[in-house]
Amino acid sequence: MDEDTIQTAFAPFVTALREGGFAVPAEGWPAELVAAHVSRNNDLISEAAERIVAGERPSYDNNAAVDDAELGSYADAVGGLAGLAGAVETSARRLATAWAALDEATESYLLPVVIRDSGNVVNDGPIPIRKFIEGNASFHLDMHFGQLKALQL
């Protein structure tokens, strides 16, 4: 994976947001919360990587990126789906830049990671930061892109 691959991985997701036409699911997140989650998660991971490059020893907790109220407030603050498309695009660029800033000394930093899904902790342990970014821009993104596409009418 490289910087361009990370950034462009988000392009289909952004395109789908701009196309719109999403149903509101009977359960689970609507498109706005899916997009807000992706954007917020990108920024939280980017911040951790940036702090590592700066010599700090951060940790990551996705709590802010899975809280429905926070995600709803964020979606409203950026202007709904149109604003979320731009926010995902910007956060993807930041994530790619953060990945590129990691060097041999920092790319394998074992970031303490807590990941929650549906109220359950699904990961509570260290992940190498560069691998964490790559996983976010691949299987994590793919999962949420599938979720978004399933909501399109």
Secondary structure, 3 states (H helix, E strand, C coil): CCHHHHHHHCHHHHHHHHHCCECCCCCCCCHHHHHHHHHHHHHHHHHHHHHHHCCCCCCEECHHHHCHHHHHHHHHHHCHHHHHHHHHHHHHHHHHHHHHHCCCCCCCCEEEEEEEECCEEEEEEEEEHHHHHHHHHHHHHHHHHHHHHHHEC
